[in-house]
Amino acid sequence: MENYTIIPAPYTVGPEAYAKVPEYSRLYGTRAVVIGGKKAMAAAREKLERAVAGSEIEIVDFVWYGTECTRAAAARLEALDSVRQADMIFAVGGGKAVDTCKLVSLDLKKPYLSFPTIASNCAASSALSIVYNEDGSFSEFVFFLECAKHVFIDTDIIARAPYRYMWAGIGDTYAKFYEVKISSQGEDLEHFKALGVNLSRMCMETLVRYGAQALSDNKAGRATYELEQAVLAIIITTGWVSMLVSREYSIDYNGGLGHAFYYGLCTLPGFEENHLHGVVVGFGVLVMLLVDGQDDECRRLMEFNRTVGLPTSLSELEVTLEQVRQCAEAVVTGEDMEHYPYKVTVDMLMDAVAKLDV
Ligand SMILES: [Zn+2]
């Protein structure tokens, strides 16, 4: 039997979550460098500075990460004195900023703590970094053995962020349940995989229950109970599931036809620039359910999508059947389809997509 350790990222959530920063970051030293997106740092800076004032934690610098999570962006950060001299990294922002910090953390062997300022994905708590090439195209997934040492979720900051991030986050998050469920079909699940598969149900159920209210609270800038539940589903539940079912432990249930659909369509010129990841992935899940013969569940999810304004037809997604056909091969052979219970053919995909061509 092999020995292994599972450590999901601990978190603090609430409208004053940063108040706990000194208590939980002092375990890793005293000097912190903040690395993040420009808007994210602007949204978080004052609260962060107030949180560490008078404590032993010193913020040595606020550094802009760049615009993409690339190896070059990480190398540029790793060359900075303020980064090299810091004991730990405070990763502030959305997915790309946090993912860049993970690369720096891995290269420089410094711990990172994350501060998501939008609720669009689980980057803040997952043990994975999605790395792009300089031209913006996808490069590689980099997997980590460790997640963030702590995730600080200030719901007040997130409630004031543009709502389209949470809107897309909802699609990406319910995808975790449907993709994990299908990818793990018929497999013998040992403890941590079973934890992940069972937990994944909350990625969908929490959003079906609170998603619509959370979105309207986000539009109004209100940090309500419902918003907090949705934010935790998007940032924490999904990140924990992702880590528990990760390929780091040899079998990967992350990803599936929903994500493969998105990455396949990204081969269309201009598609990625005009579509949010989670919105397309959420639509891809509808396709995946139809391919899997789950027509009733697809209808149920379409009902939900209508309550939050996520697309239920190709026309709402602004693509044609012909355009999907052009990408069909890329979809069914995508990296996300590597661990799937059966082979999905171009014909199976196109039959399903045709049902959503209204
Ligand atoms: Zn995703």
Residues whose N, C-alpha, C, O or C-beta is under 5 A from the ligand:
A	BS01	ZN	D172
